[in-house]
Amino acid sequence: MISVIATVLNEGDSIRRLMDSLVTQTCQPDEVVIVDGGSSDHTVDVLLEYEDRLPLTVLVIPGSSISAGRNRAISATSAGIIAVTDAGVVLDSAWLEGITRPLRQDDTVEVVAGFFHANPHSLFEAAMGATVLPLADEIDPNTFLPSSRSVAFRRSAWEAVGGYPEWLDYCEDLVFDLRLKAISAPQVFAPQAAVYFRPRESLAAFFRQYYHYARGDGKADLWRKRHAVRYATYLAALPVLLLMGICGKGILRLLAALLFGAGAAVYLRQPYRRLRVVLAEAARVGAVRVTLKGNLEAVAFVSIIRVVGDIAKMIGYPVGWWWRLKHNPPDWRKI
């Protein structure tokens, strides 16, 4: 048996896209369990409209976090294979078939990592997708940590790591992935098992998203080196280069300009590489109209988005660490 689970909260305006894409799957699930965390809009009413088209169970658990909701949803299923997705996404019609095939065909596989693509509706969203989302050819299947927008695993693997960490409100899927790797659960990368989701529509929404992600990093004690490099770059290296450029003369000023340019090229190389691909796909489906002016705007958006995201992370990370010091959460590295 195969179960699909998800959590939702106030998704009344977008949840139909997910549910419609579930209805049209080439491989139909035996169970669909969705936990609503206490929506104040019409989310539950919309979900219940699909009871006659899907083997659907809707659980309303007010105040439930994403982790707790996923754990409750999985506990309510009886299947040995669990496919996890998220509100706000649209599933490729062959998503469930593709993400469960390795589990159905090989008893040694424990986890299947699907993939995710941006579904932009504007030039800004295309730039956002290029800035924050990798392309499939960038992924190392051996180290990839799947998003719970698109992942499948055996119930036994979920049980072995104690489920999703309910003390975390963000980055919970990363900790879940890392715990699976700690028990050496065999994982397969299935890029064809794709979901599509709309990037954040504004800088303010993006700032909040990445603030929360970084706060989750701090709570879970994740990526110390990455955050340290970011602080060193913005709080030490960049001020020194600016001082050299403003106060220096001759060769010193030239050196500052060359170092700044080289750093910016490295910093933005991957997003600009992705931007061409994302814009081409968005134009193909009619989501955006690519013009010279639009291309230049998207290029500018990428650098702004990158800097705003870094600022959000630098603010959120110490907030998470402070929470960690006050609450002394479980050591998730101990299985």
N, C-alpha and C positions, 0 to 999 in steps of 0.2 A: 504494500500500500504506500501511497505517496500523499503527503499532506502539504498544503501551502499555508503559511501563517504570516501575519502582518499586524502591526499596531497602528492606530490612527488617533488623531485628536483634531477636531475642528477642520475636517477636510471635506466638508459638504460640497464645496465648489469644484473640487478636483478629483474626488474619489471615484467618480463614474469612469474616468479614463483607465484607472487600474482595474476596476471590476469588469469593464467591457473587454479589456485585453485578456483577462482571466477566462472569460466566457469563450473566447475564440482560440484558446490554446489547442495546438494539434495533439497534445497529450493532456487529457483531462485529469485533474487531481481526484483522489478518492475523498479527500476532506479539505475544506477551507475554513480555517479558524482565524477570526479577526478580533482583536481586543481593542475596544474603544476606551481611552483613558478618562472619559467623562466629558465628552464634547458638549458644548453649549449651543451648537448650531444643529443643522439637520443631517449630520453625518450618519447617524444610526438609521434614520428613516430611509436614506438613500441605500445603505447597505442591505436593509431588509427587503428592498425591491428585487434583490437578486436571489432570494431564497428558492425560487422556483427554477432558476437557471444554473445554480451551483450547489454542491453539497455543503452548504454554508452554515456555520455557527458563529453568531456574534455575541461576544461577552462584553458587557459594560462594567468596567472596574474603575470608578472615579478615583483620580489621584495616582493611577498606576503609571510608573515610569516606563520608558521604552524597554529596558531590560526586564523589568517585572512583567510587563505585558507580553513580551516574547516568551518568557518562561511559562506564564499561565497558558498561553495559546498552545505551546508544545505539549504541556501537561494534559491539555484537553483533547489531544489527538491520540490515535491508536496506531499510527503508521510507523514503520521503521525508517522511512526516508522523509526528511523534513526539508522543504524548500522555503527560504525566507526572502521576502521582499518588503517594500516599504510604500507608504502612502506617497502620492505625488509622482509616481513613476508610471510609465506605460511599458508593458512587457512585449517583447518581440513574440510573434505568434508561436514560434517554436522554442520559446524560452524554457518552459518546464520540461519539454522533451530533451533539450540539449543539456540542461543542468543536472538532470537525474540519470542520463544515459550511462555515464561512467559508474555510478553507484548500482545501477541495474545490471550492468554487464560484468562487473569485476568486484567480487566480494572483498578484495583487499583494500579498495578505495574507501576512505572515510569522509573526505571533504571534497566538494567541487566548487571552485571559485568561478563564478560567472563574471560578466563585465558590465560596464555602464557607459553610456554616451550622453553628451549634452543634447538637449532638444531646444535650442535657442529660438526665441520669438523676436529678437531685435539684435542690432549690431552690438549693443552693450552686453547682452547675454551671450552672444557668440564669443566676445572677448573674455567674458567671465569663464566660459567653458574651456577656452584655450589656456587660460591662466591656471586654473585649479585642477583640471582633469587630465590624466595621462592618456596617451594613445595606446592602443593594444600592443604596438610594436616596441613600446618602452618597457613592457612588463617582463620581469624575470619570474617565470612560473615557480621557481624554487623558493623565492623569498616573498612573493606577492601575498599581501594580507587582504582578503576579500572584504568588500563592503557588504553589510547585511541588506543592501538593496538587491543583491543578486548572489546568493550562496545557497548551497544545499549540503546536508550532512546526515549521517546516520544518527538515530536517536541515541545509540550506545555512546557515540562520541560526545554528544551534548551532556549525557549523564556523567561521563568520565571526568569532565572538567567542571562539573557543578553548575552547568547552565551559564547564562549571561550574568555578569556581575551586577547585582541589583543596587549596590551602593554607588554606582556611577551613573550620572545622568547623560554624559557625553563620552565618546570614545569607547563605549562599552563593547562595540563589535571588534575593535582592535585588541582589547584585552582578551576577549573570547578567542579571537584568532591566535593570539600569542600563546594562550593556554593549550590550544589544540596542537600547536607546533611543539610545545614543551613535552607533550606526550607522544610526539612523533606520529601523529595521525596522518596517514598518507593522503596527499592532496593532489588534485588534477586541476589544471587551468582550462576553462572552457570559454574562450572569448566569444564564441558564437551564441552563447546563452546570454543575450544582451537585454538590458533595460534602458529606457530613455527617460531622462528627467530634465525639467526646466531649471537652469541655473538661477541664482538670486537675481531679482529684477532691479535692485538698487544698491548703491554703496552702503547705505545704512543697514539694509538687511544682510549684506555680505559681512559687514563689520561685526554685527551681532553673532552671526554664524561662526566666524573664525575666533571671536572672543570666547565663545562657549567651547569650541574645539580645544583651544589652548588651555582653558581652565580645566577641561577634562584631562589634558596631558599632565597638568600639574597635580591634579588629584591622584592620577594613576602612576605618577612618576615615570612618564614616558618621554623619550627623545631628549634627554638632557643635553647631549652634544649639539643637536640641531638648534635648540633654543640658545645655548651658549654662543654658538657661532653667530646667530642673529643679533644678540645683544652686543657682541664684540664688533660686528660690522657697523651697526647703527650708532653705538655709543662711543666707539673708539676710532675705528678705521675711517669712517665717513667724516667725523669732525676734524680729524687730522688732515685729510685730503682737502677739505674746504678751507682750513686755515692756511695750508700751503698755497692753495689757489688764490686766496685773497691777499695774504700777507707776503707770499714769496715773490721772487723776481726771477726772470730769465729761465734757467734750466729747471729750477725748483717748481715754478708754475707749470712749465711744460710737462714735467714728470707727474705732477698732480693730475693734470688733464689726461695724460696717457693711462695712468692707473685707474682713474675714475671711468674712463671709456672702456677699458678692458674689463673692469668689474661689472659695469652695466651690461656689456655684451654677454658675459657668462650668466649673469642674473636673469636676463630676458631671452636667452637663446631658445630654450625649450618652449616657452609660451608662444614666441613668434613662429617657431617651426609648426606648432600645432594650429596656430591661427589660420594659416593658409588652408589646412585640411578642414577645419571647422566651418570656415566661411564658404568653402566650395560646396560642402554638404548642405549647409543651410540654404544656399542659393539654389541648389538642385531641387530641393523640396519646396521652394518658394517661401521660405521663412524670412529671408532677408533679400534685399536687392543690393548686389555688390557693385559699387562705383569707386572711382578714385577717391572721392571725398569720403565715402564710407570706409574704405580701406585705411585711410589716414586716421580717421576717428577711432577705428578699432585698434590700430597700433598705439594710439595715445591711451585708450582705455586700459590696455594691458599693463602698461607701466604704472598707472594710477592704482589699478586693482591690486597689483603686486605689493605696492608700498602700503596701501590701506590694510591689506591682509596681514602684513608683517607687524604693523602697529597694533592691530587687534590682538595678535598673538603675544606680543611683548607685554600688553596690559593683562591679558587673561591668564597667562602662565603663572605669575606670582600669586594671583588670587587663588588659583587652584592649589598651589603649594601651601599657602596659608591655611586653607581649608584642611589640607592633609595633616599639617602639624597639629591643628586643633582637634581633629576627629580620629586620628590614628586608624585609618581604614585597614582592612585585611591585606596581607601581602599576597597579591594575586600570582606572584611568581612561584609560590609554593603549591604544588599540586597535591 
